[in-house]
Amino acid sequence: MYKATNDTTILEKASHLTDEWASAMDADGYFYYSRKPQFPHYIYEKTVCGLVDMYAYGGKKSAISYLERITAWAELPLQPDGHTFYYSD
């Protein structure tokens, strides 16, 4: 929305929300709202899109480091065949 309107209030709010979301992320990059989320691949994909948009359209450089963190975590548990391996708690 910011890119279409140039409304900096929108960008500031999106930037703040992105940083607050990242502050809730686990140290290993786990970012889901629960330990066994429904549709983890879908949630991951939508989160990736949001972070890429924040970087590309909002100029938020930290979005790339957030993306790197969640991707580093996702490489093992999110399998390409749609299965998910969860770490044992």
C-alpha positions, 0 to 999 in steps of 0.5 A: 500500500505504501508503494502505491500511495507514498503514505509514509505513515503506512510504511512506518506502521508496517516497519514497526509491525515487522520489527515487533514480529521479528522480536517474537521470533525464537533464536533459531528462527522459529516464527510460527504462532504455535508448536504445530501450526496448520499449513506451515508451508503456506504460512512460511510462503506468505511470510517470505512474501511479506518480508520480500515486499518490505525489503523491495517496496519499503526499503527495509534492509532488516527484512532480509536478515529476518528472511535469512533467519526463518529460512535457515530454520525452515530448511530442515523441517519444511520438506519439499514434499509437503511433509513437516518434520517437527523438532521434539520439545 
